[in-house]
Amino acid sequence: MKKALVVAIVATATLSVLAITRAGSEARAASDVVRVSLGDTVRVDEAPVGCRVTRLSRYGNRVFLDCRRGGRLAGSYGTYFGEKEVLVVRFVGPRKAKTVLHARHEGEVARCR
């Protein structure tokens, strides 16, 4: 069951990013690519989901796309998509998160406990 939960979380996160990209593309019909820079925020119409471009000091200050729901975070999940890895986190407080899945693109996956 835990494996199914992790798969569901990753699938939901992936669909969220696709929805964000699609919404941005429709808003900018003149361009097929939506480019965001460090500090930029993207929000989805009609859904309390958003992403921002940030750096994670714990990962060598590399740039990640941080996606999560709006509102109260405690008990919810978020995703961090980076050039080298993907993280799924569970928020245990208003500003604190625990990594529940760490995967490298084209590499290994580690479910964290």
Backbone as JSON, one array per atom type, in Angstrom:
{
  "sequence": "MKKALVVAIVATATLSVLAITRAGSEARAASDVVRVSLGDTVRVDEAPVGCRVTRLSRYGNRVFLDCRRGGRLAGSYGTYFGEKEVLVVRFVGPRKAKTVLHARHEGEVARCR",
  "N": [[0.82, -1.19, 0.0], [2.0, 1.23, 0.74], [3.79, 1.61, -1.35], [2.02, 2.03, -3.44], [0.92, 4.45, -2.62], [3.13, 6.18, -2.83], [3.57, 6.04, -5.61], [1.15, 7.14, -6.45], [1.41, 9.75, -5.45], [3.65, 10.72, -6.87], [2.61, 10.53, -9.47], [0.47, 12.34, -9.3], [1.87, 14.71, -8.8], [3.33, 14.93, -11.19], [1.24, 15.23, -13.06], [0.26, 17.65, -12.13], [2.34, 19.44, -12.74], [2.31, 19.2, -15.52], [-0.23, 20.28, -16.03], [0.17, 22.89, -15.16], [2.13, 23.75, -16.95], [0.69, 23.53, -19.34], [-1.39, 25.37, -18.9], [0.1, 27.72, -18.75], [1.1, 27.76, -21.33], [-1.19, 28.13, -22.89], [-1.87, 30.65, -22.05], [0.15, 32.11, -23.13], [0.01, 32.1, -26.08], [1.57, 32.71, -28.26], [3.97, 31.48, -27.91], [5.49, 28.28, -27.62], [6.92, 27.45, -25.48], [7.21, 27.95, -22.05], [9.09, 29.94, -20.13], [10.63, 30.14, -17.02], [12.21, 31.92, -14.38], [14.6, 32.05, -11.67], [12.96, 32.64, -8.69], [10.53, 33.23, -9.87], [6.96, 32.68, -9.94], [4.32, 30.39, -10.57], [0.88, 29.93, -11.06], [-2.02, 27.85, -11.01], [-5.01, 28.21, -12.8], [-8.24, 27.96, -11.4], [-7.54, 25.98, -9.57], [-6.03, 25.22, -6.46], [-3.1, 25.27, -6.7], [0.37, 25.74, -7.06], [3.62, 26.73, -8.32], [7.07, 27.46, -7.79], [10.24, 28.82, -8.71], [13.17, 27.92, -7.23], [16.11, 27.76, -5.09], [17.77, 25.07, -3.51], [19.48, 24.81, -0.62], [20.4, 22.55, 0.67], [20.93, 20.86, -1.38], [23.23, 21.65, -2.77], [22.69, 24.28, -3.58], [21.36, 24.08, -5.98], [19.03, 24.67, -8.68], [15.52, 24.28, -8.4], [12.16, 23.31, -9.26], [9.6, 24.08, -7.31], [6.7, 22.69, -6.32], [3.44, 22.88, -4.98], [0.38, 22.67, -3.03], [-1.88, 25.41, -2.41], [-2.56, 27.34, 0.57], [-2.94, 25.9, 3.87], [-0.12, 24.04, 4.75], [0.78, 21.9, 6.39], [0.61, 18.43, 6.66], [0.19, 18.06, 3.97], [1.49, 17.37, 0.62], [4.42, 18.02, -1.36], [6.39, 18.76, -4.29], [9.67, 18.68, -5.66], [11.31, 19.44, -8.5], [14.26, 18.92, -10.12], [17.31, 19.44, -12.03], [18.87, 17.15, -11.74], [17.51, 15.49, -9.94], [14.41, 14.35, -8.35], [12.22, 15.22, -5.79], [9.88, 14.2, -3.36], [8.0, 15.57, -0.88], [6.61, 15.58, 2.45], [4.77, 17.81, 4.23], [5.32, 18.6, 7.54], [4.84, 20.6, 9.21], [4.17, 24.17, 9.3], [6.39, 25.28, 7.95], [8.17, 23.26, 7.66], [9.4, 20.29, 6.2], [9.44, 16.8, 5.38], [11.4, 14.59, 3.54], [9.99, 12.16, 1.5], [10.34, 10.69, -0.74], [13.05, 10.22, -2.88], [14.45, 10.59, -5.93], [16.64, 9.96, -8.65], [17.02, 11.33, -11.87], [16.94, 9.06, -14.51], [18.09, 7.14, -12.87], [18.58, 5.81, -9.57], [16.0, 5.16, -7.05], [14.88, 6.23, -3.93], [12.97, 5.5, -1.23], [12.09, 7.36, 1.48], [12.09, 7.14, 5.02]],
  "CA": [[0.0, 0.0, 0.0], [2.88, 2.39, 0.77], [4.31, 1.77, -2.7], [0.93, 2.62, -4.23], [0.8, 5.85, -2.2], [4.24, 6.91, -3.44], [3.28, 6.12, -7.04], [0.05, 8.1, -6.61], [1.95, 11.09, -5.19], [4.48, 11.11, -8.02], [1.72, 10.73, -10.62], [-0.26, 13.6, -9.07], [2.82, 15.81, -8.99], [3.61, 15.04, -12.62], [0.06, 15.81, -13.71], [0.18, 19.06, -11.73], [3.3, 20.19, -13.54], [1.79, 19.24, -16.89], [-1.35, 21.23, -16.05], [0.75, 24.23, -15.03], [2.78, 24.06, -18.23], [-0.37, 23.71, -20.34], [-2.07, 26.64, -18.61], [1.01, 28.79, -19.15], [1.2, 27.76, -22.8], [-2.39, 28.73, -23.43], [-1.82, 32.08, -21.74], [1.14, 32.69, -24.03], [-0.22, 31.35, -27.31], [2.6, 33.01, -29.25], [5.15, 30.69, -27.64], [5.24, 26.92, -27.17], [7.72, 27.21, -24.28], [7.08, 28.94, -20.98], [10.35, 29.98, -19.39], [10.57, 30.78, -15.73], [13.53, 32.17, -13.81], [14.71, 31.98, -10.23], [12.06, 33.57, -8.0], [9.23, 33.28, -10.54], [5.87, 31.85, -9.42], [3.27, 30.02, -11.53], [-0.32, 29.43, -10.39], [-2.98, 27.2, -11.89], [-6.38, 28.71, -12.72], [-9.28, 27.05, -10.91], [-6.97, 24.95, -8.69], [-5.13, 25.85, -5.49], [-1.78, 24.67, -6.9], [1.33, 26.67, -7.61], [5.02, 26.35, -8.33], [8.03, 28.56, -7.83], [11.61, 28.42, -9.01], [13.95, 28.22, -6.02], [17.36, 27.02, -4.87], [17.78, 24.3, -2.27], [20.83, 24.81, -0.08], [20.76, 21.18, 1.02], [21.33, 20.18, -2.61], [24.26, 22.43, -3.44], [22.09, 25.5, -4.14], [20.86, 23.85, -7.33], [17.7, 25.22, -8.95], [14.42, 23.32, -8.42], [10.8, 23.8, -9.4], [8.92, 23.7, -6.07], [5.25, 22.69, -6.56], [2.64, 22.48, -3.82], [-0.95, 23.27, -2.99], [-1.97, 26.64, -1.65], [-3.2, 27.19, 1.88], [-2.24, 25.24, 4.96], [0.76, 23.01, 4.21], [0.96, 20.75, 7.28], [-0.15, 17.26, 6.24], [0.1, 17.97, 2.51], [2.71, 16.96, -0.08], [4.98, 18.93, -2.35], [7.41, 18.15, -5.14], [10.79, 19.5, -6.12], [11.88, 18.89, -9.73], [15.53, 19.54, -10.43], [18.02, 18.92, -13.2], [19.4, 15.82, -11.46], [16.66, 14.65, -9.11], [13.03, 14.69, -8.01], [11.93, 14.96, -4.38], [8.5, 14.34, -2.89], [8.07, 15.86, 0.56], [5.38, 15.71, 3.22], [4.92, 18.91, 5.17], [5.0, 18.22, 8.91], [4.56, 21.86, 9.89], [3.95, 25.25, 8.34], [7.59, 25.57, 7.17], [9.07, 22.11, 7.77], [8.97, 19.15, 5.37], [10.25, 15.59, 5.44], [11.49, 13.94, 2.23], [9.43, 10.81, 1.51], [10.84, 10.01, -1.94], [14.16, 10.89, -3.55], [14.78, 9.84, -7.14], [17.54, 10.61, -9.61], [16.62, 11.11, -13.25], [17.67, 7.97, -15.13], [18.9, 6.49, -11.85], [17.95, 5.09, -8.47], [14.91, 5.75, -6.29], [14.96, 5.9, -2.51], [11.81, 5.91, -0.43], [12.62, 7.75, 2.79], [11.18, 6.82, 6.14]],
  "C": [[0.87, 1.26, 0.0], [3.45, 2.67, -0.62], [3.27, 2.43, -3.59], [0.76, 4.09, -3.9], [1.9, 6.69, -2.84], [4.01, 7.08, -4.93], [2.18, 7.14, -7.29], [0.54, 9.53, -6.41], [2.76, 11.57, -6.38], [3.62, 11.37, -9.25], [0.96, 12.05, -10.5], [0.66, 14.79, -9.3], [3.13, 16.02, -10.46], [2.45, 15.66, -13.37], [-0.1, 17.28, -13.36], [1.12, 19.91, -12.56], [2.84, 20.29, -14.99], [0.65, 20.24, -17.02], [-0.84, 22.66, -15.98], [1.37, 24.65, -16.35], [1.74, 24.34, -19.31], [-1.09, 25.03, -20.15], [-1.2, 27.81, -19.03], [1.12, 28.89, -20.65], [0.0, 28.42, -23.43], [-2.41, 30.23, -23.19], [-0.86, 32.81, -22.68], [1.09, 31.94, -25.36], [0.87, 31.59, -28.35], [3.83, 32.13, -29.07], [4.76, 29.3, -27.16], [5.96, 26.61, -25.86], [7.48, 28.35, -23.29], [8.37, 28.87, -20.18], [10.14, 30.73, -18.09], [11.97, 30.89, -15.17], [13.46, 32.08, -12.3], [13.83, 33.06, -9.59], [10.69, 33.68, -8.63], [8.24, 32.31, -9.91], [4.86, 31.62, -10.52], [2.1, 29.48, -10.74], [-1.27, 28.86, -11.42], [-4.35, 27.84, -11.69], [-7.29, 27.6, -12.22], [-8.74, 25.86, -10.11], [-6.0, 25.62, -7.72], [-3.73, 25.24, -5.52], [-0.87, 25.72, -7.51], [2.73, 26.12, -7.55], [5.87, 27.6, -8.3], [9.4, 27.99, -8.12], [12.46, 28.87, -7.83], [15.25, 27.44, -6.02], [17.25, 26.28, -3.55], [19.22, 24.19, -1.78], [21.32, 23.41, 0.25], [21.24, 20.38, -0.19], [22.27, 21.06, -3.43], [23.76, 23.69, -4.11], [21.66, 25.33, -5.59], [19.43, 24.37, -7.44], [16.67, 24.08, -9.05], [13.11, 24.04, -8.69], [10.02, 23.21, -8.22], [7.41, 23.83, -6.29], [4.51, 22.17, -5.34], [1.28, 23.12, -3.9], [-0.88, 24.57, -2.2], [-2.63, 26.38, -0.31], [-2.31, 26.51, 2.89], [-1.41, 24.07, 4.43], [0.85, 21.76, 5.08], [0.03, 19.61, 6.86], [-0.28, 17.1, 4.74], [1.45, 17.56, 1.92], [3.14, 18.04, -1.05], [6.02, 18.19, -3.17], [8.48, 19.17, -5.5], [11.39, 18.79, -7.32], [13.16, 19.64, -10.03], [16.16, 18.91, -11.65], [18.47, 17.48, -12.97], [18.44, 14.92, -10.7], [15.26, 15.21, -8.91], [12.83, 14.31, -6.55], [10.43, 15.09, -4.16], [8.61, 14.52, -1.39], [6.67, 15.88, 1.16], [5.63, 16.81, 4.24], [4.43, 18.49, 6.55], [4.71, 19.45, 9.77], [4.4, 22.95, 8.85], [5.17, 25.58, 7.47], [8.58, 24.4, 7.18], [8.51, 20.93, 6.98], [9.95, 18.0, 5.55], [10.24, 14.95, 4.05], [10.97, 12.51, 2.34], [9.87, 10.01, 0.28], [11.93, 10.86, -2.56], [14.56, 10.03, -4.74], [15.72, 10.66, -8.01], [17.0, 10.31, -11.01], [17.54, 10.04, -13.84], [18.56, 7.23, -14.13], [18.05, 5.84, -10.77], [16.83, 5.89, -7.8], [15.08, 5.31, -4.85], [13.72, 6.42, -1.81], [12.35, 6.17, 0.97], [11.6, 7.44, 3.87], [11.28, 7.85, 7.22]]
}
